[in-house]
Amino acid sequence: MEAKLFQERQSQTLLSQAEGQLDQAKTVYQTAQSQAERVAATQQWDQALNQLQQISANTLAGQIARTKLNLYRNEHNRLIPQP
């Protein structure tokens, strides 16, 4: 039981961190003055998406992450032109 609670807490922390990173990347991308800033923001966004994928699906935070991952990917694809 303690291990499960620890895993849930860790997953929730990872979810919060990834969402914060996503929000920051989106803001930086939208306010970027240069191509280099946009590239850096895109890389940060991609890293945060990868972090969301790494959260254990066996936790509530992992299930939330899976749902939000699709939303964040769609937003990523909508805002950032694909090469």
Chimera marker file (.cmm) of the C-alpha trace (Angstrom):
<marker_set name="trace">
<marker id="1" x="0.000" y="0.000" z="0.000" r="1" g="1" b="0" radius="0.5"/>
<marker id="2" x="2.816" y="2.403" z="0.867" r="1" g="1" b="0" radius="0.5"/>
<marker id="3" x="4.597" y="1.638" z="-2.395" r="1" g="1" b="0" radius="0.5"/>
<marker id="4" x="1.427" y="2.349" z="-4.375" r="1" g="1" b="0" radius="0.5"/>
<marker id="5" x="0.926" y="5.652" z="-2.564" r="1" g="1" b="0" radius="0.5"/>
<marker id="6" x="4.551" y="6.604" z="-3.245" r="1" g="1" b="0" radius="0.5"/>
<marker id="7" x="4.123" y="5.758" z="-6.938" r="1" g="1" b="0" radius="0.5"/>
<marker id="8" x="0.954" y="7.868" z="-7.100" r="1" g="1" b="0" radius="0.5"/>
<marker id="9" x="2.702" y="10.837" z="-5.500" r="1" g="1" b="0" radius="0.5"/>
<marker id="10" x="5.698" y="10.531" z="-7.805" r="1" g="1" b="0" radius="0.5"/>
<marker id="11" x="3.437" y="10.286" z="-10.843" r="1" g="1" b="0" radius="0.5"/>
<marker id="12" x="1.460" y="13.339" z="-9.759" r="1" g="1" b="0" radius="0.5"/>
<marker id="13" x="4.698" y="15.284" z="-9.329" r="1" g="1" b="0" radius="0.5"/>
<marker id="14" x="5.879" y="14.242" z="-12.794" r="1" g="1" b="0" radius="0.5"/>
<marker id="15" x="2.521" y="15.229" z="-14.283" r="1" g="1" b="0" radius="0.5"/>
<marker id="16" x="2.656" y="18.659" z="-12.652" r="1" g="1" b="0" radius="0.5"/>
<marker id="17" x="6.229" y="19.230" z="-13.809" r="1" g="1" b="0" radius="0.5"/>
<marker id="18" x="5.470" y="18.191" z="-17.374" r="1" g="1" b="0" radius="0.5"/>
<marker id="19" x="2.399" y="20.404" z="-17.525" r="1" g="1" b="0" radius="0.5"/>
<marker id="20" x="4.392" y="23.349" z="-16.204" r="1" g="1" b="0" radius="0.5"/>
<marker id="21" x="7.057" y="22.726" z="-18.815" r="1" g="1" b="0" radius="0.5"/>
<marker id="22" x="4.398" y="22.511" z="-21.530" r="1" g="1" b="0" radius="0.5"/>
<marker id="23" x="2.803" y="25.789" z="-20.465" r="1" g="1" b="0" radius="0.5"/>
<marker id="24" x="6.184" y="27.490" z="-20.409" r="1" g="1" b="0" radius="0.5"/>
<marker id="25" x="7.161" y="26.108" z="-23.818" r="1" g="1" b="0" radius="0.5"/>
<marker id="26" x="3.880" y="27.245" z="-25.337" r="1" g="1" b="0" radius="0.5"/>
<marker id="27" x="4.303" y="30.757" z="-23.941" r="1" g="1" b="0" radius="0.5"/>
<marker id="28" x="7.912" y="30.981" z="-25.125" r="1" g="1" b="0" radius="0.5"/>
<marker id="29" x="6.946" y="29.705" z="-28.569" r="1" g="1" b="0" radius="0.5"/>
<marker id="30" x="4.088" y="32.177" z="-28.931" r="1" g="1" b="0" radius="0.5"/>
<marker id="31" x="6.213" y="35.133" z="-27.837" r="1" g="1" b="0" radius="0.5"/>
<marker id="32" x="9.445" y="34.087" z="-29.570" r="1" g="1" b="0" radius="0.5"/>
<marker id="33" x="11.278" y="36.852" z="-31.376" r="1" g="1" b="0" radius="0.5"/>
<marker id="34" x="13.635" y="34.569" z="-33.289" r="1" g="1" b="0" radius="0.5"/>
<marker id="35" x="13.792" y="31.200" z="-34.965" r="1" g="1" b="0" radius="0.5"/>
<marker id="36" x="16.272" y="30.020" z="-32.322" r="1" g="1" b="0" radius="0.5"/>
<marker id="37" x="13.752" y="30.774" z="-29.560" r="1" g="1" b="0" radius="0.5"/>
<marker id="38" x="11.043" y="28.883" z="-31.449" r="1" g="1" b="0" radius="0.5"/>
<marker id="39" x="13.352" y="25.893" z="-31.924" r="1" g="1" b="0" radius="0.5"/>
<marker id="40" x="14.252" y="25.857" z="-28.219" r="1" g="1" b="0" radius="0.5"/>
<marker id="41" x="10.588" y="26.104" z="-27.221" r="1" g="1" b="0" radius="0.5"/>
<marker id="42" x="9.677" y="23.294" z="-29.623" r="1" g="1" b="0" radius="0.5"/>
<marker id="43" x="12.379" y="21.086" z="-28.126" r="1" g="1" b="0" radius="0.5"/>
<marker id="44" x="11.142" y="21.850" z="-24.614" r="1" g="1" b="0" radius="0.5"/>
<marker id="45" x="7.592" y="21.053" z="-25.698" r="1" g="1" b="0" radius="0.5"/>
<marker id="46" x="8.710" y="17.731" z="-27.187" r="1" g="1" b="0" radius="0.5"/>
<marker id="47" x="10.596" y="16.839" z="-23.993" r="1" g="1" b="0" radius="0.5"/>
<marker id="48" x="7.519" y="17.551" z="-21.890" r="1" g="1" b="0" radius="0.5"/>
<marker id="49" x="5.386" y="15.381" z="-24.180" r="1" g="1" b="0" radius="0.5"/>
<marker id="50" x="7.923" y="12.584" z="-23.724" r="1" g="1" b="0" radius="0.5"/>
<marker id="51" x="7.769" y="13.044" z="-19.951" r="1" g="1" b="0" radius="0.5"/>
<marker id="52" x="4.006" y="12.652" z="-20.039" r="1" g="1" b="0" radius="0.5"/>
<marker id="53" x="4.424" y="9.387" z="-21.927" r="1" g="1" b="0" radius="0.5"/>
<marker id="54" x="6.794" y="8.073" z="-19.268" r="1" g="1" b="0" radius="0.5"/>
<marker id="55" x="4.296" y="8.396" z="-16.409" r="1" g="1" b="0" radius="0.5"/>
<marker id="56" x="3.055" y="4.977" z="-15.359" r="1" g="1" b="0" radius="0.5"/>
<marker id="57" x="-0.361" y="4.220" z="-16.813" r="1" g="1" b="0" radius="0.5"/>
<marker id="58" x="-1.070" y="2.227" z="-13.639" r="1" g="1" b="0" radius="0.5"/>
<marker id="59" x="-1.572" y="5.463" z="-11.706" r="1" g="1" b="0" radius="0.5"/>
<marker id="60" x="-4.315" y="8.047" z="-11.748" r="1" g="1" b="0" radius="0.5"/>
<marker id="61" x="-1.781" y="10.683" z="-12.848" r="1" g="1" b="0" radius="0.5"/>
<marker id="62" x="-0.723" y="8.362" z="-15.671" r="1" g="1" b="0" radius="0.5"/>
<marker id="63" x="-4.295" y="7.999" z="-16.850" r="1" g="1" b="0" radius="0.5"/>
<marker id="64" x="-4.736" y="11.766" z="-16.740" r="1" g="1" b="0" radius="0.5"/>
<marker id="65" x="-1.438" y="12.178" z="-18.583" r="1" g="1" b="0" radius="0.5"/>
<marker id="66" x="-2.607" y="9.867" z="-21.394" r="1" g="1" b="0" radius="0.5"/>
<marker id="67" x="-5.748" y="11.927" z="-21.850" r="1" g="1" b="0" radius="0.5"/>
<marker id="68" x="-3.901" y="15.231" z="-21.776" r="1" g="1" b="0" radius="0.5"/>
<marker id="69" x="-1.127" y="13.909" z="-23.996" r="1" g="1" b="0" radius="0.5"/>
<marker id="70" x="-3.495" y="13.734" z="-26.942" r="1" g="1" b="0" radius="0.5"/>
<marker id="71" x="-4.706" y="17.266" z="-26.282" r="1" g="1" b="0" radius="0.5"/>
<marker id="72" x="-1.163" y="18.614" z="-25.974" r="1" g="1" b="0" radius="0.5"/>
<marker id="73" x="-0.071" y="16.805" z="-29.135" r="1" g="1" b="0" radius="0.5"/>
<marker id="74" x="-2.982" y="18.245" z="-31.071" r="1" g="1" b="0" radius="0.5"/>
<marker id="75" x="-2.151" y="21.716" z="-29.808" r="1" g="1" b="0" radius="0.5"/>
<marker id="76" x="1.513" y="21.168" z="-30.678" r="1" g="1" b="0" radius="0.5"/>
<marker id="77" x="0.588" y="20.129" z="-34.203" r="1" g="1" b="0" radius="0.5"/>
<marker id="78" x="-1.783" y="23.053" z="-34.584" r="1" g="1" b="0" radius="0.5"/>
<marker id="79" x="0.647" y="25.748" z="-33.383" r="1" g="1" b="0" radius="0.5"/>
<marker id="80" x="3.965" y="24.446" z="-34.639" r="1" g="1" b="0" radius="0.5"/>
<marker id="81" x="4.372" y="23.940" z="-38.384" r="1" g="1" b="0" radius="0.5"/>
<marker id="82" x="5.688" y="20.516" z="-39.285" r="1" g="1" b="0" radius="0.5"/>
<marker id="83" x="8.653" y="20.322" z="-41.679" r="1" g="1" b="0" radius="0.5"/>
<link id1="1" id2="2" r="1" g="1" b="0" radius="0.2"/>
<link id1="2" id2="3" r="1" g="1" b="0" radius="0.2"/>
<link id1="3" id2="4" r="1" g="1" b="0" radius="0.2"/>
<link id1="4" id2="5" r="1" g="1" b="0" radius="0.2"/>
<link id1="5" id2="6" r="1" g="1" b="0" radius="0.2"/>
<link id1="6" id2="7" r="1" g="1" b="0" radius="0.2"/>
<link id1="7" id2="8" r="1" g="1" b="0" radius="0.2"/>
<link id1="8" id2="9" r="1" g="1" b="0" radius="0.2"/>
<link id1="9" id2="10" r="1" g="1" b="0" radius="0.2"/>
<link id1="10" id2="11" r="1" g="1" b="0" radius="0.2"/>
<link id1="11" id2="12" r="1" g="1" b="0" radius="0.2"/>
<link id1="12" id2="13" r="1" g="1" b="0" radius="0.2"/>
<link id1="13" id2="14" r="1" g="1" b="0" radius="0.2"/>
<link id1="14" id2="15" r="1" g="1" b="0" radius="0.2"/>
<link id1="15" id2="16" r="1" g="1" b="0" radius="0.2"/>
<link id1="16" id2="17" r="1" g="1" b="0" radius="0.2"/>
<link id1="17" id2="18" r="1" g="1" b="0" radius="0.2"/>
<link id1="18" id2="19" r="1" g="1" b="0" radius="0.2"/>
<link id1="19" id2="20" r="1" g="1" b="0" radius="0.2"/>
<link id1="20" id2="21" r="1" g="1" b="0" radius="0.2"/>
<link id1="21" id2="22" r="1" g="1" b="0" radius="0.2"/>
<link id1="22" id2="23" r="1" g="1" b="0" radius="0.2"/>
<link id1="23" id2="24" r="1" g="1" b="0" radius="0.2"/>
<link id1="24" id2="25" r="1" g="1" b="0" radius="0.2"/>
<link id1="25" id2="26" r="1" g="1" b="0" radius="0.2"/>
<link id1="26" id2="27" r="1" g="1" b="0" radius="0.2"/>
<link id1="27" id2="28" r="1" g="1" b="0" radius="0.2"/>
<link id1="28" id2="29" r="1" g="1" b="0" radius="0.2"/>
<link id1="29" id2="30" r="1" g="1" b="0" radius="0.2"/>
<link id1="30" id2="31" r="1" g="1" b="0" radius="0.2"/>
<link id1="31" id2="32" r="1" g="1" b="0" radius="0.2"/>
<link id1="32" id2="33" r="1" g="1" b="0" radius="0.2"/>
<link id1="33" id2="34" r="1" g="1" b="0" radius="0.2"/>
<link id1="34" id2="35" r="1" g="1" b="0" radius="0.2"/>
<link id1="35" id2="36" r="1" g="1" b="0" radius="0.2"/>
<link id1="36" id2="37" r="1" g="1" b="0" radius="0.2"/>
<link id1="37" id2="38" r="1" g="1" b="0" radius="0.2"/>
<link id1="38" id2="39" r="1" g="1" b="0" radius="0.2"/>
<link id1="39" id2="40" r="1" g="1" b="0" radius="0.2"/>
<link id1="40" id2="41" r="1" g="1" b="0" radius="0.2"/>
<link id1="41" id2="42" r="1" g="1" b="0" radius="0.2"/>
<link id1="42" id2="43" r="1" g="1" b="0" radius="0.2"/>
<link id1="43" id2="44" r="1" g="1" b="0" radius="0.2"/>
<link id1="44" id2="45" r="1" g="1" b="0" radius="0.2"/>
<link id1="45" id2="46" r="1" g="1" b="0" radius="0.2"/>
<link id1="46" id2="47" r="1" g="1" b="0" radius="0.2"/>
<link id1="47" id2="48" r="1" g="1" b="0" radius="0.2"/>
<link id1="48" id2="49" r="1" g="1" b="0" radius="0.2"/>
<link id1="49" id2="50" r="1" g="1" b="0" radius="0.2"/>
<link id1="50" id2="51" r="1" g="1" b="0" radius="0.2"/>
<link id1="51" id2="52" r="1" g="1" b="0" radius="0.2"/>
<link id1="52" id2="53" r="1" g="1" b="0" radius="0.2"/>
<link id1="53" id2="54" r="1" g="1" b="0" radius="0.2"/>
<link id1="54" id2="55" r="1" g="1" b="0" radius="0.2"/>
<link id1="55" id2="56" r="1" g="1" b="0" radius="0.2"/>
<link id1="56" id2="57" r="1" g="1" b="0" radius="0.2"/>
<link id1="57" id2="58" r="1" g="1" b="0" radius="0.2"/>
<link id1="58" id2="59" r="1" g="1" b="0" radius="0.2"/>
<link id1="59" id2="60" r="1" g="1" b="0" radius="0.2"/>
<link id1="60" id2="61" r="1" g="1" b="0" radius="0.2"/>
<link id1="61" id2="62" r="1" g="1" b="0" radius="0.2"/>
<link id1="62" id2="63" r="1" g="1" b="0" radius="0.2"/>
<link id1="63" id2="64" r="1" g="1" b="0" radius="0.2"/>
<link id1="64" id2="65" r="1" g="1" b="0" radius="0.2"/>
<link id1="65" id2="66" r="1" g="1" b="0" radius="0.2"/>
<link id1="66" id2="67" r="1" g="1" b="0" radius="0.2"/>
<link id1="67" id2="68" r="1" g="1" b="0" radius="0.2"/>
<link id1="68" id2="69" r="1" g="1" b="0" radius="0.2"/>
<link id1="69" id2="70" r="1" g="1" b="0" radius="0.2"/>
<link id1="70" id2="71" r="1" g="1" b="0" radius="0.2"/>
<link id1="71" id2="72" r="1" g="1" b="0" radius="0.2"/>
<link id1="72" id2="73" r="1" g="1" b="0" radius="0.2"/>
<link id1="73" id2="74" r="1" g="1" b="0" radius="0.2"/>
<link id1="74" id2="75" r="1" g="1" b="0" radius="0.2"/>
<link id1="75" id2="76" r="1" g="1" b="0" radius="0.2"/>
<link id1="76" id2="77" r="1" g="1" b="0" radius="0.2"/>
<link id1="77" id2="78" r="1" g="1" b="0" radius="0.2"/>
<link id1="78" id2="79" r="1" g="1" b="0" radius="0.2"/>
<link id1="79" id2="80" r="1" g="1" b="0" radius="0.2"/>
<link id1="80" id2="81" r="1" g="1" b="0" radius="0.2"/>
<link id1="81" id2="82" r="1" g="1" b="0" radius="0.2"/>
<link id1="82" id2="83" r="1" g="1" b="0" radius="0.2"/>
</marker_set>
